[in-house]
Amino acid sequence: MKFCSTLLALSIASSFATQADESKDLERITVSSDFRQQALMFLPASATILSETQIESRQAQHLEDVLNIGANINFASGASRGRFIQIRGIGERSQFSEPSNPSVGFLVDDFDFSGIAAVGTLFDVDQVEILRGPQATEFGASAMAGVIKIKTVEAGPEESGKLDFSLAEKNAWSLGAAYGNAITDNLFYRVALQQYKSDGFVENTYLNRDDTDNLDEFTSRLKLKYLATDWLTFDLNYQYFDIDNGYDAFSLENTRESRADEPGFDRQKTHAIGLKTEVNTELADIFVVLSQTDSDMAYSYDEDWTYVGFHPDEYSSVDSYFRERDTENLDLRILSNDNSKLFNGSTQWLFGLYAKSMDESLLRQYTYADGDFTSRYQQDNIAAYSQLDTQLSETLSLRLGLRADRFEIDYADISGFTQSNDKTLIGGKAVLDYSLDSASVYASVSRGYKAAGFNPDERVSAEKRIYQPEYNWNYEIGVKGNFINYDAFIRMAVFYMDREDTQVSDFDVQNRADGSATFIDIIGNADTGTNLGYELESGWQANENVNLHANFGWLDATFEDYVLANGTVVDKQEQAQAPNYTFNIGADIRLSEQISWTIDADGKDEYRFSDGHDEKSPSYVLVNTAMRFEVQDWSCSVWVKNVFDREYYVRGFGGFNNDPREGYATPEPYYQLGDGRQIGVSGQYIF
């Protein structure tokens, strides 16, 4: 399969070369996640870039609204938002265990919010960048599976702004404003504010409320850019998020009708401030990024999903987690320029130093615990990285990257358990890239890694408390190209991942004295994991009025040799959150000078919800559409999400029974349902 795919990639590249037209412009999409900004066409990696236009056409308020566009991307909820992300089958599914050790990196501009993607709101966003495969050289341990970056609109010298609003079913509305301009000839600013609210799709029949699973998200940003001299630039970035969402998602009958007497919540308040300094000297460009984030997070759910009196013995349970996370980052990067290239000007180089300090405290209040549980997790990380880009010939280049990460992790909790862990992890990549005027082919080997960690639940046994680092070797061949007079493009990547000491999400089911079940989320290590597949993304401007696109991903992901918490030995098993196929197809059609129509469909194969049980999400297809009207600087859209009101699931559990009417006897599947059909209208004024 891999050999045939490789031949196909090379043959496509050859056909692109014969159709090159040097008078045409190359693909202009630029990726900022790489060390040097680079056109997507020539980025030697599998990547999806979602533009501001795509975000707006999807009526996307949050990152979860656009992730299905990308191939081999999945996400899990278990919260108010689908903010636990998997790339190529690798990623987390909940925040009960260890949110500070993610497999998928998540950034907003230069702020690292990996593991806490509730702040993935999408107002005044320039683009969303999704890079698949290990990105260790650039991002270290947070990007073993890949990285997602939200790039917001920058401050600039030109006056620009917008007013934005939306109204929809479920009492949903948003109101936002953004404006930027020059204060002086060398000082610019941009400010953005948005409030989004929705009652959600759950009706609580016990409390007679329809807003217990609500969304309440406030986003604000202030950016300043100061051109101090022609060689010195300062960028100040402040962002504040206030997320105050409800969480009331599960019912005994797997419907959107809840009986919870103490519905949960999913909250996050974050202050983030960063300063980026760029110094352009005669021999090198120097970047220094300082950032500090302070997040207060609160997460709670009604564990019995019902009310006192429903259970014969008046059983009632609430589980609440309160986290405070403080993070400080320093990234110092020195890049060569045209005057300092090596080997007769053929080789660009860079060198960087990175330091991160994270302090996270946890307070857990659980009905059946003897008392409040508290813990403290401290992580200090120092890294050095370097990369060489050598032009071997006019069309052939070699990229070599290397990163060494030193982790010092300290954990202590109220039970008296303390543990320290010191590890040095090594990763990097080697990429051979053959580029023509209208196409490029690359072959790469990269190694990513994920740090060791601790299972913080006080009920976890000593032998299950610690899990070891994981390594991921990724072998990849890709091709990208423009053809049909540059009106069409195709991007394809074939990959094979070999995971060592695979970190596996499991849960330990324990029975209380009254016969009810409690499940404890843990992470363990399987021996090996194998993830292989391909991504194919394409687009075609069929004529001046019709644009078509189709993205497809195929994935085969398994792990081997693991003993589950219940003692079951797993010889080989499909990895969770890893559907065999994902796709997104759609069309943008301009019906007249003022009217355009967008329609697209997201599809996924069935997949297992968790490594610890066998419940699956069925396959499904969701259709979204919008009609847009434009008059001068005004636009208005009428839109429908999930047109056919398809029922689908965003989280699922199995292996236990939560229903006293059945005596907690027969294990049942339980699902968190995704949003149903929603009709709305939105408007925008650009100035």
N, C-alpha and C positions, 0 to 999 in steps of 0.2 A: 504493500500500500504506500509506504513512504517513498519507495523508489519510483513508482508510477507518478506520484504527486510531484516529485522533484522534476521528472521529465516534463510533466505538464507545465510547471512553473517556468522552466527554461524555454520551452517552445513558445509560451505566451510572450515572454520577454523578447524573443527573437522577432516575433510578429510585430511587437510594438516598435522595435528599432526600424523596421522597414517602412513604418508609417509616420516616422518623425517629421515634423514640420518646424524648422528652426525659427520661422517667423512668428510662431505662436508663443505665448507666455506659458511658463511652466506652472504646475499646480501651486497655488498661492497660499494654501493653508499652512500656517506656521505653528510648530510645536514648541512650547516654552519649557516643558518638563526636562528636556535634555540640557546638558551643560551649556551648549551654545544653541540659540534659537535656530531651528532648522526646518526646511519645508517638509511636510509630511511625506511628499513624494520620495524624498531621499533619506528619510529616517530609517535606518536599518533595524527595524523592530516592528512587531505587530501592534498597531495603534488605531484607535478610533477617536476622532475629534468631532465633537458635537458643537455646532455653531450657535450663536445667539438666535439666528432664524429658526433653527431646528428646535431649540428650547421653547421659543415663543409659539411655534406652530403646534407643539404638544401641550400647550397650556401648563407647562411644568412649573410647579411651585417648589419641588424638592428633588434631590438627586434621584430618589427612587422612581420618579416619573419618566426618566430618560434612560436608565440603565439597560432596559430591554432592547434598545436600538443596537447595542454592541454585541458582536458575536462572542459566544462562550462566556457571557457575563450572567450571573445569577445573584439573588439577594434573598435574605430571610428577614422576617419581621420579629414577632415575639416582643414587640414594642409598638409604639404609636406609628412608627415609620419603618419601612424596609431599609434599615441602615447597617445591616451586617452583610458584607459583600463578599462574593466568591468570584475569582477569576480562574478560568480553566479548572474549576472544581475545587479550588483551594481557598479557604477563608473561614471566618467565624460565623456562628449562628445565633449567639446570644451574648448577654453581658453578665450572666450569673457567675461565670468562672473568672477569666482573667482578661479584661478589656485592654490592658496596657501592653499586650504582646500580640499585635495583629499580624495577619499574613498579607493583607492588602493595605498599602499605604493610602492615606487620604489627606490631601492638602487643600487649603484655601489660600491662594496666592503663596506666600512663603511660610504660612502657619501650618504646623503639623498637628492635625486633629485625628490621627490614626486611632481607630478604635472607638471614637466618639463622633460618628457622622451625623448626629442629630442636627448639627449646624450646617448641613448640606443644602441650604436654601439657595434659590437660583434667580433672585432678582438682581438686575444690573450686572449680569455675568457676560463676559466676552465669549468664553467657550469652556467646555468640559473636555478634559484630555484623559483618555483611558489607555494606559500602556500595559500590555499583557506580557507575562513572563517575568523572571527575576530581574529586578532593577537595583541590584546590590551596590554597584559602583556609585550610582547617583544618590540612593536613598537608604542604603543599609538594610537593617533587619526588618524594617516595617514594610518591605516590598518584596517578600519572597515570592509571592504569586503575581505581583504587578502593583501598579499605583494609579490612583485617580486624583486628578488635580482640577479644582475649580479656579479658573482665572477670571477675576472680576475686572471691570472696566477701569482703565488707568486714568489718572489725572493728566491733562494735556493742555496745550495753549489755546485750543479752539473752543469756543463756547458750544456746549452741547447739553442737552437734558431731555427728560421725558417724564410724562405723567402716565400712570398705568392703573387700571382698575379691572376687577372682574366680579361677576355675580353668578351664582350657580345654585343648584339644588342642594339640599342638606344645610341650608342657611350658610352657605359658603360665600365668602367675599374676600377681596384683597384690595389694598390701596397702597400705591408706591409712588415715590418721586425721586428723581436723581438729577443732579445738575453739576456741571463742571465748567471752569473758566480760568482765565489767567488773572492773577492779582497784580503781578508786574510782568515785565518781559521775561523774567527767569524764575517766577514762582507761580505754580499752578495748583489747583485743588479740584477735588470731586467729592460730593457727598451723596449718599443714597440711603433712603429709609423705606421700609415696607412693613405692613402688618397684614397677616393672612389668618383667617379664622374659618372654621367649619365645624358643624355639629357632629360630623362623622356618620357612619352607616349603621350604628348599633342603637337599638332601643332597649332601655332598661325597664322591663315591665314591673319589677318590684318597686323601684323608686319613681316610676312614672316619668322618666326623663329620656330625652333622645340626644343628649350631649355628653354622656359619660365616656365616650370614645372620641372626644373632640380634638381638634387641632387649633392651637393658638401660638403663632410663631411671629416674632418680631425680629427684623434684621436691620442693622445700621452699619454704615461704613463711612469713614472719613480718610481721604488720601491727600497727601501733599507731595509735590515734586519740586525740588529746588535745584536749579542749575547754577551752582555756586560759581563755577568757572567753566571753560570749555573742556576741562579734563576732570572735573569733580561734580558728582551728582548725588543728591540725597533724596530718598523716597521714604516718607513716613506713612505708616498704614495702621489705622486703628479700627477695630471691628468689635461690635457688641451684639450678642445674640441673647434673646430671652424666649426660650421654648417652654411652654406650659401646656403640654398636651395631656389628655386623658388616656387611660389604658383599661378598657373593659371589653375584651375581645372574644372570650371563650364562653360557650354554653354547653350544657350536657347533651343537647340535641343537635349540636353543630349548626346552629342558626345564628342570625344577627339579633336575636332576642336574649338579653342577659337578665339574670336574676340577682346579680351581685348586690349585697347591701353595703359593701365597702369597695367601690370600684377604684381601680388603681390609677396611677399617674406616671408620666414620663417627662421629666423636666430637665432643663439645662440652661444655666446662665453662664455665659462666657464673655470675659474681657480679653482681648488680644491686641497687643501693640508690637509693632516691628519697625525697625529702621534698616534700610538697605543703603549701603554706601558703595558707589562705583567710582573707581579711580583709574583713569586711562593714562598710563605712562608711555614713554617712548618704547619700552621693551615688553610691557605686559599690561593686561587689564586685571584689576584687582577688585573683587567683590567681597564685601563684609556684610553679613546678614545677622542682625541681633533680633531676637523675638522672645516675648514672654506671654504666656497664656495662663489664665486663671479660670477654672471651670468648677461650678457647683452643680452636681447632678443628683437627681432623686428619681427613683424608679420603684414602683410598688404594684402589686396585683393581689386580687382577692383569690386565694388559693383554692377555696372550695367552690367558687363561682356562684354561690347561692347566698341565702340569708339565714339568720338564726331562726329556727322553727321549721325550716325545710327538712333538715336532718333530724331524725328521731331523737338523737342524743344531743341535739343543739351544737353539733360540731361546727366550728367557724375558725378560719385561719387567714391571716394576712401576712405577706412577706414584703418587706420594704428595705431598699438599699439606698444609702445616702453617701455619695462620694464627693470628695474635694480633691481636685487635681491641679497642681501647679507645675508648669513646665517652662524651662528656660533653654534656649538654643543659641548656639554660635556657629556660624558657617563662614570660614575664610577660604576664599578660592582665588587662585592666581592662574590666569589663562594667557597663553602666548598670543601675540599679534603678528602682523606681517613682518615686523622687524626682528622677531625672536624665534622664528621657526627654525627647527633643527634640520640637519642633513640637507644642506643646500636649498632650504626653503620648502622641503617636501613634507615636513612633519609638524603638526600642531601638538602642543602639550598643555597639560593643566595639572595642578597640584592643589589639594585642599586639606584642611583640618576641620574637624567637626566635633562639637561638644554638646551634650544634652544632659540635663538634670531634671528628673521627674520625681515628684513626691505626691503620692496618692494615699489618702486616708479613707477608710470605709467604716461606716456605722450600719449594722444590719439589725433590724428589729423584726423578729419573727415570733408569731404567737406561741409556737411550741418549743421555743428555745428557753433555757433556764434564765436567760437575761440577755441584754444587748451584747452583740458581738462587735468588736472593733479590731481593726488591723491597720497596718501601715506598710506600704510598699514603696521602696525607694530604688530608683535606677539611675546610675551614672554611666554615661556612655561617652567614650572618646574614640574617634576614628581618624584615620588618615587614608586618603584616596588619591589616585592618579590615573590619568588617561593619556594615551598617545594615539593620534590619528595621522597615519602615514599614507601619502599618495604614492602608491607603488608604480602607477603609470597614469596616463591621462584618464583612464576609465576604471582602474582598479585601486581600491584603498583597503587598508587594514586598520582596525581599531582594537586597541588593547586597554582594558580597564582593570584596576585592582583596588580593593578596599579591605582594610583590616579594622575590625571593630572590637574594642575592649569594653566588656560589660561588667559592672559591679552591681549586684542586686541584693538588697537586704529586705527581709520580710519578718514581721513580728505581729502576733495577735494576742488577744486577751487571754487565750487559753494557755499561754506560756510558750507556745511554739515559736521558735526563731530559727531563721535559716539565712545564710549568705551564700552567694554563688558568684564566682569570678570566672569568666570565660572570654577567650579571644576567638572571634569568628572571622573567617577569611572568605571573601567572595570576589567575583569579578566577571569579566567576559572577554571573548576574542571574536571579532566580527570581520568577515571578509565581504566587501561590498563592491559590486560591479555596476557602474552607473552609466547610462546612456542619456541622450537628450530627452527621451520621453519615457524611460523605464529604468528600473534598477532591480538587481537580484542580490540577495545577501544570504550568507550562511553564518550561523553564530553558535557558539557554545558559551553558556553563562552559568554561574553558580550563585544561587541565593541562599539565604539562611534566616533562621528565626531563633531568637534567644530562648533559653530555658526559662522556666517559671514555676509557680506554685499554685496549687488548688486551694483557694482561701477559705472554703466552707469548713466550719469548725467540726463538722461531722465526718469529714474525710479521714480515712485511716492513714497511718504514718507512711505505709508503703505506697499509697496513691498520692501523697502530698506533693511530690516534686516530679516534674517531667523534664526531659532532656531537650537540648537544642535539636532543631531539624535542619537538614540541608536539602537543597533542590538543584539538581543538574538539569539544565534545559538545553536541548539540541533543536535547532530551528533553521529552516530554509524558507525564504520569502521572496516574493516578486511583487513589484508595483509598476503601474504604467498607465499612460494616457494614450488613447487611440481614437480613431474616427475623427481626425482633425481636432483632437483634444476635447471633443464633446463627450467622451466617455472615459471612465477609469475603472481599474480593477486592482485590488490589493489582496494578496493571498499569502498565508503562512502555514507551514506544516511543522508540527512540533512533537517532541518526545521528552517527557519529564521523568526523571528518576529520583524519587524522594527517599531520603535516608532518615531513619528514626522518625517516621511520620507522626506528627502530633494529631491525635484523633480525639474528637469530641465524643464523650460517652456520658451516661448518667447512671447512678447507682440508685435503684429503687429499694426503699426500706418501708417496712410495715410498722405502723404505730400500734399501740396496745388495743385501740378500738377497731383495728382492722383496716383503717384508711391508709392510703399510700402517700409517701412523700418521695420525691425524686431529687437527687443531688447531682448537679452538673459538674463534671470533672473533665480534665484533659489527660490523656495518657499517650504512650508512644507505641505505635506499631513498628514492625521491623522495616518494611519497605512499602512504598507507594508508587504506582505507575500511572501517569496521565499523558495520553497522547491524543492527537486530533489535528484539526485544521480550522482556519478562519478564512472566509471569503467575503469581501466587501466590494460592492460595485455600484456605479451610477452612470446614468446616460441622459444627456440633454437631447432628447429625441428631436425636438424642434424648439423654436423660440418660446413656445407656450407649455411644453410638457417636459417635466424632469422626473425620471424614474430612478429608484434605488432598490437594491436587494442585498442584504447581509445574511450570511449563514455561518453557523459554527457547528462542528461535530466534535464529540469528546467521548473518550473511553477512559474512565478513571477508576482504579481499584487500589485497595491496600491489602497487605498480607501479614499473617503471623501476629495476631493480637489477641490478648485475653481480655474479654469484656469484664466490667465490674461484677456481673452476676456469675462469672466463672466460665462462661462460654468461650471456647477457643475458636477464633475466626481464622480459617486457613486462607481464604480469599473472599473479598466482598467488594461490591460497588461502593465508591465513596459517596458520601451524602452531598446534597446540593449540587449534583453534577449531572444535569440532563444530557442525554446523548446528542440531542440537537437543540439548537436555538436559531431563530430567524426573525428578521424584520424586513418587510417589503412595503413599498409605498410609492405614491405618486403625488407630485405637486403640479397642478394644472391651472394655468391662467386662462380664465373664461372670457375676460375682457380686460380693458386697461385698468379698471377699478376693482374687478372681482377675481379672486383666486380660490381654488378648492384644494385641500390637502386630505389625503386618506392614507392610513398605514395600518399594518397588522403585525403584532408581536406573537411569536409562537414558541412553545417549549415542549420538549418531551417530558414524560414522567420522570420523577427523581425521588430518591430517598430523602426524608427530612433530616435524619440523624444517623450517625454511626451506631448508636446504641439501641435502635429498634428498627422495625421493618416497614413502618408506615410510609406511604408514598404520596406525593402530589400527582394527580392525574395530568396527562398532557392537556394543553389548552391553547387557544388562539384568542387574542383580544384585539378588537378593531377600534380605532379612534379616527375621528374625522372633524374637520373644521372648514367653515366658509368665511373668507376674509374680504372685507370691503374697505377700500382705501380712497380717501378724498384729501388731496394735498398732504398736509402733515398729520392728518387724523386717520386712524384705522379702527375697525370694529370687527370682531370675530364672533360667530355663533358656532358652538362646538359641542361635540358629544364624546365622552370617554366611555369605553366599554360598550360600544353601540348595541350589541346583542345581549347585554346584561348577563354575560357569561359568569357562572360561579367558578371560582378558583381559590386556591389556598396559598397563604404566604407564610404559614408555620404550621407544624403538625406534631403531635405526640402519640405514642402508643405504649403498650406494655403495662398499663395500669387501668383501674376503673375509679372514677371520681363520683359515681352515682350511688347514694345510699339506698335508693329504691331497688337497686339490684344487689344490695349487700356487698358492694365493692368487689363482686365476685369475678365476672368475666372481663378480661382486658378489652378495652374499647379504643378506637381511634378518636382523637379530638383535633379539630382544625380551627385555625384562625382564618377567616374568610377575607379575601381581598375586596376592594371597593366594587360596588355594583355600578350600573349605568348612571351617569351624571350628565345633565345638560346645563350649559351655561353660556354666558356672553362676556366678552372682555373688550376693553377699549384702550387705545394708546394715543397719546399726543407727543410727537417728536419735535423738538425745537433746538 
